[in-house]
Amino acid sequence: QNSYLEEWLPYKSRYLSVLLDMEAPPNVMACFVCKAEGAPYRCMDCVHCPLSCKTCCIEQHKLRLFHWVQKWNGRFFEDFTLQLVGLVLHLGHARALCLAGEGSWEDAASHVDDEWEDIEETHLNPLDDRNYLTVVDTGGVHFCNVQYCNCPGSEDSHLQLTMASLFPAMTKAPRTAFTFQVLDDFIRDNVECGTSAMNYYSKLQRVTSSAFPHLVLNRYRELLRVLRMWRLLKLLKWQGFHQQLPDPQAGELVLFCPACPQPGINVLDQDIDLSDWQFARTFVMVGNFKAEHMLPKNAAEEVWLMDGNGFMVTLAPYKEYLTGTKSDCNNHWAVNQANAQRNKLELTRIGGCACVRHGCFVPHAMVDFQKGEHRQVNMDYALVHAMHCGLDPQQLVITFYDINCQYSKNLACQLEENRYLSLPSGLQIQPSIGLWHVHGHQTECFARYAPNFILGAGWVDGEIMETLWSSLNIISPSAWGMATAHHQVLLDFQMNDSNFLKMIWM
């Protein structure tokens, strides 16, 4: 690296002069298309930042509505917008003017002014005309003049926007929309860098106006709402759901491990002894103390988009199970310490199951812990649901858990006798021998519970789930104040991305 830097240093002044020259107009200010002189506009997002006249600028940007342009004012190039140049976005008719005329773009769904989003009154927001739309793109916040199709039988305005790859912030008289590109860009930043929606939108405000970002319209709340819908639509699309299919069931919107033996999926049932150790399934069970979540303000009014369709279990039956199940094993010193000063928290951790050999979260096998309690009944619920994920009753199962030396003592009874739990039909549990094996971490239990001494377990990483938590913990601080429904969608999406990366790395 040092050698390359030393080679560049002699050219430092030349590079700087190139940057400064870009601030001045060329000797001949002619339109690069029609060659007309006195062309005042230049696009900062097009290659070479070409000069153009008004007519050519509009024509060249009919498919590039969200490029930033500048206008020569006689002294310098000042920031301008394509909307001020006169560019109009026509929806329908292959981007041509609607033959039915401009008319009113309001559809039958919008009747009253109070349905509209609040529009902040600033000098950067001249939106007194209802044909103007605020569009949030990767390049910042734009204003756009929109003309909707008014032909008989045309789609509502919010659907016309969606067909133009613009996601409306509301379905009635939309005034704000987000490009599909900015939604995808945020999701990539979120899963790769842990970027919060607040920081991401703050960046967009600075991109729009580096000197006055506080004057840029604040559409942070709208972004949060749209992102929830966008994540759901992405998962539905990726998992092959469409209008002709029934609604997804528990765990059907997310990916599981492609390498764990699953009869009928990646293991043929013909002439195979599923009780052989090479077809054994392995589950690691552990909790995450950093996945905190505050008490929701309006829990009864929350709208759930994918309750139980991902990795988190369905809320209502889980709450019913916890209410009707008693547990004597919940007075742990470490947990009691963790509960201190947490009276404002709804949840203090999550826990569940992942496959041991490959480190993939198990769909519909992640649970919340209330007020820091680490009761065995919580993990019972997660384990039973994990065994419903592509597991044949003939397959052997090995579980890995820090407290298995205690947890496994009454495991068979506590699962089979609980009326709220339903084991896979035909599955039998024999702790420590035969069908069921357990692994614990207590030193005094090493000879009995170490996987090295369990037939078929092999050399595995019993702490592999901690590596999964480390990535999930990056986004936990930005999720602790979310609505419960939003919190679940975010966790499901993050865990699905983790499994996706495992899949493509394989």
C-alpha positions as CSV (number, residue, x, y, z in Angstrom):
1,Q,0.0,0.0,0.0
2,N,2.8,2.4,0.8
3,S,4.4,1.9,-2.6
4,Y,1.1,2.8,-4.3
5,L,0.7,5.9,-2.2
6,E,4.3,7.1,-2.9
7,E,3.6,6.7,-6.7
8,W,0.5,8.9,-6.4
9,L,1.9,11.7,-4.4
10,P,3.7,13.5,-7.3
11,Y,0.3,13.8,-9.0
12,K,-1.6,15.2,-6.0
13,S,-1.7,18.8,-7.3
14,R,-2.8,17.6,-10.8
15,Y,-5.7,15.7,-9.3
16,L,-6.7,18.7,-7.2
17,S,-6.7,21.0,-10.3
18,V,-9.0,18.5,-12.1
19,L,-11.5,18.7,-9.3
20,L,-11.4,22.5,-9.3
21,D,-11.7,22.7,-13.0
22,M,-15.0,20.8,-12.8
23,E,-16.5,23.7,-10.9
24,A,-16.0,26.1,-13.9
25,P,-18.0,26.0,-17.1
26,P,-16.3,24.9,-20.4
27,N,-15.2,27.5,-22.9
28,V,-18.1,26.7,-25.1
29,M,-21.4,26.1,-23.2
30,A,-23.2,24.0,-25.9
31,C,-25.8,21.3,-25.5
32,F,-24.1,17.9,-26.0
33,V,-27.3,16.6,-27.9
34,C,-28.6,19.4,-30.1
35,K,-25.4,21.6,-30.0
36,A,-27.4,24.7,-29.1
37,E,-25.3,27.3,-27.4
38,G,-25.9,28.7,-23.9
39,A,-27.0,25.3,-22.4
40,P,-27.2,26.0,-18.7
41,Y,-27.9,22.6,-17.2
42,R,-25.5,19.8,-16.3
43,C,-26.3,16.4,-14.7
44,M,-24.0,15.4,-11.8
45,D,-25.0,11.7,-12.1
46,C,-24.4,11.2,-15.8
47,V,-21.0,10.3,-17.0
48,H,-18.8,13.4,-17.8
49,C,-21.6,15.7,-16.3
50,P,-22.7,16.8,-19.8
51,L,-24.2,20.2,-20.5
52,S,-27.7,20.3,-22.0
53,C,-30.5,22.7,-22.9
54,K,-33.8,22.5,-21.1
55,T,-35.5,20.4,-23.8
56,C,-32.7,17.9,-24.1
57,C,-32.3,17.7,-20.4
58,I,-35.9,16.6,-19.9
59,E,-35.7,14.2,-22.9
60,Q,-32.5,12.6,-21.7
61,H,-33.9,12.1,-18.2
62,K,-37.3,10.6,-18.7
63,L,-35.9,7.3,-17.4
64,R,-33.6,8.9,-14.9
65,L,-35.9,11.0,-12.9
66,F,-33.8,11.1,-9.7
67,H,-30.5,12.4,-11.1
68,W,-29.3,15.6,-9.6
69,V,-28.7,18.5,-12.0
70,Q,-27.1,21.9,-11.6
71,K,-27.8,25.2,-13.4
72,W,-25.3,27.9,-14.4
73,N,-26.4,31.2,-12.8
74,G,-23.7,33.4,-14.4
75,R,-21.3,32.9,-11.5
76,F,-21.4,29.3,-10.5
77,F,-23.3,26.0,-11.0
78,E,-26.0,26.0,-8.3
79,D,-28.0,22.9,-7.3
80,F,-31.2,22.4,-9.2
81,T,-33.7,19.6,-9.7
82,L,-35.3,17.9,-12.7
83,Q,-38.7,18.9,-11.3
84,L,-37.7,22.6,-11.5
85,V,-36.4,22.0,-15.0
86,G,-39.9,20.8,-15.9
87,L,-39.7,17.0,-16.0
88,V,-43.0,15.2,-15.4
89,L,-43.4,11.5,-14.5
90,H,-46.2,10.1,-16.6
91,L,-47.7,6.8,-15.3
92,G,-49.3,4.4,-17.7
93,H,-49.2,4.5,-21.5
94,A,-45.5,3.6,-21.6
95,R,-44.5,6.8,-19.9
96,A,-46.4,9.0,-22.4
97,L,-49.1,11.5,-21.6
98,C,-52.5,10.0,-20.7
99,L,-54.9,10.3,-23.5
100,A,-57.7,11.0,-21.1
101,G,-56.0,14.3,-20.1
102,E,-54.5,15.4,-16.8
103,G,-57.6,15.6,-14.8
104,S,-57.4,14.9,-11.1
105,W,-55.1,12.1,-9.9
106,E,-57.1,11.4,-6.8
107,D,-58.7,8.0,-6.9
108,A,-61.9,6.7,-5.3
109,A,-60.0,5.7,-2.2
110,S,-59.2,9.2,-1.2
111,H,-61.9,11.5,-0.1
112,V,-60.8,13.8,2.7
113,D,-57.8,16.0,3.2
114,D,-57.1,14.7,6.7
115,E,-56.1,11.3,5.1
116,W,-53.0,13.0,3.7
117,E,-49.6,12.9,5.3
118,D,-48.5,15.9,7.2
119,I,-46.3,18.1,5.0
120,E,-43.8,20.3,6.8
121,E,-43.9,23.9,5.8
122,T,-40.4,24.8,4.7
123,H,-39.0,26.8,1.8
124,L,-37.6,23.5,0.5
125,N,-41.1,22.1,0.3
126,P,-43.2,24.0,-2.3
127,L,-45.7,21.2,-2.5
128,D,-48.9,23.3,-2.6
129,D,-49.9,21.3,-5.8
130,R,-51.3,17.8,-5.3
131,N,-49.4,16.6,-8.5
132,Y,-46.1,16.9,-6.6
133,L,-44.7,13.8,-5.0
134,T,-41.8,13.5,-2.5
135,V,-39.6,10.7,-3.7
136,V,-36.8,9.2,-1.5
137,D,-34.1,7.6,-3.5
138,T,-30.5,6.5,-2.9
139,G,-29.4,9.9,-4.1
140,G,-31.5,11.8,-1.6
141,V,-34.9,13.3,-1.3
142,H,-36.5,14.5,-4.5
143,F,-39.6,16.4,-5.6
144,C,-41.4,15.0,-8.6
145,N,-44.2,16.2,-10.8
146,V,-46.5,13.2,-11.4
147,Q,-49.3,12.8,-13.9
148,Y,-51.4,9.7,-13.3
149,C,-53.4,7.7,-15.9
150,N,-57.0,8.8,-15.7
151,C,-58.4,6.4,-18.3
152,P,-61.6,4.5,-17.2
153,G,-60.7,1.4,-15.2
154,S,-57.2,2.6,-14.5
155,E,-55.5,1.5,-11.3
156,D,-55.5,3.6,-8.1
157,S,-52.7,6.1,-7.7
158,H,-50.8,4.0,-5.2
159,L,-50.8,1.0,-7.5
160,Q,-49.7,3.1,-10.5
161,L,-46.7,4.3,-8.4
162,T,-45.8,0.7,-7.5
163,M,-45.9,-0.3,-11.1
164,A,-43.3,2.4,-11.7
165,S,-41.0,0.9,-9.0
166,L,-42.1,3.5,-6.5
167,F,-43.4,2.2,-3.1
168,P,-46.1,4.6,-1.8
169,A,-46.0,5.5,1.9
170,M,-49.8,5.2,2.0
171,T,-52.6,3.9,-0.2
172,K,-54.9,6.9,0.0
173,A,-53.7,10.0,-2.0
174,P,-50.0,9.2,-1.6
175,R,-47.7,12.2,-1.2
176,T,-44.5,10.3,-0.5
177,A,-42.9,7.3,-2.2
178,F,-39.7,5.3,-1.9
179,T,-37.8,3.9,-4.9
180,F,-37.4,0.1,-4.8
181,Q,-33.6,0.8,-5.1
182,V,-33.5,2.8,-1.8
183,L,-35.4,0.0,0.0
184,D,-33.1,-2.7,-1.3
185,D,-30.1,-0.5,-0.5
186,F,-31.1,0.0,3.1
187,I,-31.7,-3.7,3.6
188,R,-28.2,-4.5,2.4
189,D,-26.8,-1.8,4.7
190,N,-28.9,-3.2,7.6
191,V,-27.9,-6.9,7.2
192,E,-24.2,-6.2,6.3
193,C,-23.4,-3.1,8.4
194,G,-26.1,-3.1,11.0
195,T,-27.1,0.4,9.9
196,S,-30.3,1.6,11.6
197,A,-33.1,3.3,9.7
198,M,-32.6,6.5,11.6
199,N,-28.9,6.7,10.6
200,Y,-29.6,5.7,7.0
201,Y,-32.2,8.4,6.6
202,S,-29.9,10.9,8.2
203,K,-27.4,10.1,5.6
204,L,-30.0,10.7,2.8
205,Q,-30.7,14.1,4.3
206,R,-27.0,15.0,4.2
207,V,-26.8,13.7,0.6
208,T,-29.7,15.9,-0.3
209,S,-28.3,19.0,1.4
210,S,-24.9,18.7,3.1
211,A,-25.1,22.3,4.5
212,F,-28.8,22.2,5.6
213,P,-29.8,18.6,6.2
214,H,-32.2,19.6,8.9
215,L,-34.3,21.5,6.3
216,V,-34.8,18.3,4.2
217,L,-38.2,16.7,4.7
218,N,-38.3,14.1,7.4
219,R,-39.7,10.9,6.1
220,Y,-38.1,8.6,8.7
221,R,-41.5,7.3,10.1
222,E,-42.7,6.6,6.7
223,L,-39.5,4.7,5.9
224,L,-39.9,2.5,9.0
225,R,-43.5,1.6,8.0
226,V,-42.6,0.9,4.3
227,L,-39.6,-1.3,5.3
228,R,-41.9,-3.6,7.2
229,M,-44.0,-4.2,4.2
230,W,-41.0,-4.4,1.9
231,R,-39.4,-7.2,4.0
232,L,-42.6,-9.2,4.0
233,L,-43.0,-8.9,0.2
234,K,-39.4,-9.9,-0.3
235,L,-39.8,-13.0,1.8
236,L,-43.0,-13.9,0.0
237,K,-41.4,-13.5,-3.4
238,W,-38.2,-15.4,-2.4
239,Q,-40.2,-18.4,-1.0
240,G,-42.4,-18.6,-4.1
241,F,-45.7,-17.4,-2.7
242,H,-48.3,-15.8,-4.9
243,Q,-52.0,-15.0,-5.1
244,Q,-53.0,-18.5,-6.1
245,L,-51.3,-20.1,-3.1
246,P,-52.7,-20.3,0.4
247,D,-51.2,-18.0,3.1
248,P,-47.8,-19.2,4.4
249,Q,-47.9,-21.3,7.5
250,A,-45.5,-21.5,10.5
251,G,-41.9,-21.0,9.4
252,E,-42.6,-21.1,5.7
253,L,-41.3,-17.7,4.8
254,V,-37.7,-18.4,5.8
255,L,-34.8,-20.7,4.8
256,F,-33.3,-23.6,6.7
257,C,-30.1,-25.5,6.4
258,P,-29.6,-27.2,3.0
259,A,-27.1,-29.8,4.4
260,C,-28.9,-31.2,7.5
261,P,-30.5,-34.5,6.5
262,Q,-34.2,-34.0,5.8
263,P,-36.1,-36.9,4.3
264,G,-38.1,-36.0,1.3
265,I,-36.0,-32.9,0.7
266,N,-32.4,-33.8,0.5
267,V,-32.5,-37.4,1.5
268,L,-34.3,-40.1,-0.6
269,D,-36.5,-42.4,1.4
270,Q,-35.8,-45.5,-0.8
271,D,-33.9,-48.3,1.0
272,I,-32.4,-46.0,3.6
273,D,-32.1,-46.7,7.3
274,L,-32.9,-43.3,8.8
275,S,-31.9,-44.5,12.3
276,D,-28.3,-44.7,11.0
277,W,-26.0,-42.1,12.7
278,Q,-25.1,-40.5,9.4
279,F,-28.7,-39.2,9.2
280,A,-28.8,-37.9,12.8
281,R,-30.0,-34.3,13.4
282,T,-28.2,-32.0,15.8
283,F,-29.7,-29.0,17.6
284,V,-27.9,-26.5,19.8
285,M,-30.0,-24.6,22.3
286,V,-28.9,-21.3,23.8
287,G,-30.2,-17.8,24.7
288,N,-29.1,-14.3,23.8
289,F,-29.1,-11.8,26.7
290,K,-28.6,-8.8,24.5
291,A,-31.8,-9.0,22.5
292,E,-33.7,-6.6,24.8
293,H,-37.1,-5.1,23.9
294,M,-39.1,-2.3,25.6
295,L,-42.7,-2.6,26.7
296,P,-44.8,-1.5,23.7
297,K,-46.9,1.6,24.1
298,N,-50.0,0.4,22.2
299,A,-49.7,-3.4,22.1
300,A,-53.4,-3.9,21.4
301,E,-53.2,-1.7,18.3
302,E,-50.2,-3.3,16.6
303,V,-50.6,-4.8,13.2
304,W,-48.8,-8.2,12.7
305,L,-47.6,-8.9,9.1
306,M,-45.9,-12.3,9.6
307,D,-46.6,-13.6,13.1
308,G,-44.9,-17.0,13.3
309,N,-44.2,-17.3,9.6
310,G,-40.5,-16.9,10.2
311,F,-38.1,-18.0,12.9
312,M,-40.0,-16.5,15.9
313,V,-42.9,-18.7,17.1
314,T,-46.5,-17.5,16.9
315,L,-47.2,-15.2,19.8
316,A,-50.7,-16.2,20.9
317,P,-50.2,-19.9,21.4
318,Y,-46.8,-19.3,22.9
319,K,-48.3,-17.0,25.5
320,E,-51.1,-19.5,26.2
321,Y,-48.4,-22.2,26.7
322,L,-46.4,-20.1,29.2
323,T,-49.6,-19.2,31.1
324,G,-50.7,-22.8,31.5
325,T,-47.2,-24.4,32.1
326,K,-45.5,-24.3,35.5
327,S,-41.8,-24.6,36.1
328,D,-39.8,-24.9,39.3
329,C,-36.5,-24.2,37.6
330,N,-36.5,-20.4,37.2
331,N,-34.6,-19.0,40.2
332,H,-31.1,-18.7,38.8
333,W,-28.7,-16.2,40.4
334,A,-27.4,-14.9,37.1
335,V,-30.9,-14.4,35.7
336,N,-32.0,-12.6,38.9
337,Q,-29.0,-10.2,38.5
338,A,-30.0,-9.6,34.9
339,N,-33.5,-8.7,35.9
340,A,-32.3,-5.8,38.0
341,Q,-33.4,-2.3,36.7
342,R,-35.4,-3.9,33.8
343,N,-38.9,-3.1,34.8
344,K,-39.5,-1.2,31.6
345,L,-38.5,-4.1,29.4
346,E,-41.0,-6.5,27.8
347,L,-38.3,-9.0,26.8
348,T,-34.8,-9.3,27.9
349,R,-33.6,-12.1,25.6
350,I,-34.4,-14.5,22.9
351,G,-33.5,-18.2,22.7
352,G,-34.0,-21.1,20.5
353,C,-32.4,-23.8,18.3
354,A,-29.9,-24.0,15.4
355,C,-28.3,-26.9,13.7
356,V,-24.9,-27.6,15.3
357,R,-22.9,-28.7,12.3
358,H,-23.7,-25.8,10.0
359,G,-24.9,-23.0,12.3
360,C,-28.3,-22.3,10.7
361,F,-31.3,-21.1,12.7
362,V,-34.2,-23.5,12.8
363,P,-37.5,-22.0,11.4
364,H,-40.3,-21.4,13.9
365,A,-38.0,-22.4,16.9
366,M,-37.0,-19.1,18.4
367,V,-38.8,-17.8,21.5
368,D,-38.8,-14.7,23.7
369,F,-37.9,-14.6,27.4
370,Q,-40.1,-12.5,29.6
371,K,-38.3,-10.3,32.2
372,G,-35.1,-12.2,31.9
373,E,-36.5,-15.5,33.0
374,H,-34.6,-18.5,31.7
375,R,-37.2,-21.2,32.4
376,Q,-36.8,-24.6,30.9
377,V,-40.4,-24.5,29.6
378,N,-39.3,-21.7,27.2
379,M,-36.7,-23.9,25.7
380,D,-39.0,-26.9,25.7
381,Y,-41.3,-25.0,23.4
382,A,-38.4,-24.1,21.1
383,L,-37.0,-27.6,21.0
384,V,-40.4,-29.3,20.2
385,H,-41.0,-26.9,17.3
386,A,-37.5,-27.5,16.0
387,M,-38.2,-31.2,15.8
388,H,-41.1,-30.4,13.5
389,C,-38.7,-28.9,10.9
390,G,-38.1,-31.7,8.3
391,L,-37.5,-34.4,11.0
392,D,-38.6,-38.0,10.5
393,P,-39.6,-39.9,13.6
394,Q,-37.0,-42.5,12.8
395,Q,-34.1,-40.1,12.8
396,L,-31.8,-39.8,15.7
397,V,-31.4,-36.4,17.5
398,I,-28.5,-35.0,19.4
399,T,-29.1,-31.8,21.5
400,F,-26.4,-29.5,22.8
401,Y,-27.2,-27.2,25.7
402,D,-25.1,-25.7,28.5
403,I,-27.3,-27.2,31.2
404,N,-28.1,-30.5,29.6
405,C,-26.8,-32.4,32.6
406,Q,-29.9,-31.1,34.5
407,Y,-32.2,-30.3,31.6
408,S,-32.2,-33.9,30.2
409,K,-33.2,-35.6,33.5
410,N,-36.9,-35.1,33.1
411,L,-36.9,-34.2,29.4
412,A,-39.0,-37.1,28.2
413,C,-41.7,-36.6,30.9
414,Q,-41.9,-32.8,30.6
415,L,-42.4,-32.9,26.9
416,E,-44.7,-35.9,26.6
417,E,-46.9,-34.8,29.5
418,N,-47.3,-31.2,28.5
419,R,-50.7,-30.8,26.8
420,Y,-49.6,-27.7,25.0
421,L,-46.7,-29.4,23.2
422,S,-47.1,-31.8,20.3
423,L,-44.1,-34.0,19.4
424,P,-43.8,-35.4,15.9
425,S,-45.9,-38.5,15.6
426,G,-43.9,-41.7,16.4
427,L,-41.0,-39.9,18.0
428,Q,-39.6,-41.4,21.2
429,I,-37.3,-39.7,23.6
430,Q,-34.7,-41.7,25.6
431,P,-32.3,-39.2,27.2
432,S,-28.6,-40.1,27.0
433,I,-29.1,-43.4,25.3
434,G,-30.5,-44.8,22.1
435,L,-32.6,-42.4,20.1
436,W,-31.8,-39.3,22.1
437,H,-28.4,-38.0,23.1
438,V,-27.6,-34.8,25.0
439,H,-24.4,-32.7,25.4
440,G,-23.7,-30.5,28.4
441,H,-20.7,-28.2,29.3
442,Q,-20.3,-29.0,33.0
443,T,-16.7,-30.2,33.8
444,E,-17.9,-32.9,36.1
445,C,-20.2,-34.2,33.4
446,F,-17.5,-34.3,30.7
447,A,-17.3,-38.1,30.4
448,R,-21.0,-38.5,30.0
449,Y,-22.0,-35.5,27.9
450,A,-19.0,-34.6,25.8
451,P,-19.8,-35.2,22.1
452,N,-16.5,-36.9,21.6
453,F,-17.9,-39.8,23.6
454,I,-21.4,-39.9,22.0
455,L,-21.7,-42.3,19.1
456,G,-22.3,-40.4,15.9
457,A,-21.8,-36.9,17.4
458,G,-18.3,-36.4,16.1
459,W,-16.2,-33.2,16.6
460,V,-18.6,-30.3,16.6
461,D,-18.7,-26.7,17.8
462,G,-21.2,-26.7,20.6
463,E,-20.9,-22.9,20.9
464,I,-21.6,-22.2,17.2
465,M,-24.8,-20.3,18.1
466,E,-22.7,-17.6,19.8
467,T,-21.2,-16.8,16.5
468,L,-24.8,-16.2,15.2
469,W,-25.7,-14.0,18.1
470,S,-22.6,-11.8,17.5
471,S,-24.0,-10.7,14.1
472,L,-27.6,-10.3,15.4
473,N,-26.4,-8.2,18.3
474,I,-25.2,-5.5,15.9
475,I,-28.8,-4.5,15.1
476,S,-30.2,-5.2,18.6
477,P,-29.7,-1.6,19.9
478,S,-31.8,-0.2,17.0
479,A,-34.5,-2.7,17.6
480,W,-35.2,-2.5,21.3
481,G,-37.7,0.4,21.0
482,M,-39.6,-0.9,18.0
483,A,-43.2,-2.2,18.2
484,T,-43.3,-5.9,19.0
485,A,-44.6,-6.8,15.6
486,H,-41.9,-4.8,13.9
487,H,-39.2,-6.3,16.2
488,Q,-40.2,-9.8,15.2
489,V,-40.1,-9.0,11.5
490,L,-36.6,-7.5,11.9
491,L,-35.3,-10.5,13.8
492,D,-36.8,-12.9,11.3
493,F,-35.3,-11.1,8.3
494,Q,-31.8,-10.9,10.0
495,M,-31.8,-14.6,10.8
496,N,-33.0,-15.5,7.3
497,D,-30.1,-13.5,5.8
498,S,-27.8,-15.4,8.1
499,N,-29.1,-18.8,6.8
500,F,-28.9,-17.4,3.2
501,L,-25.3,-16.6,3.6
502,K,-24.6,-20.0,5.1
503,M,-26.3,-21.5,2.0
504,I,-24.3,-19.6,-0.6
505,W,-21.0,-20.1,1.3
506,M,-21.7,-23.8,1.1
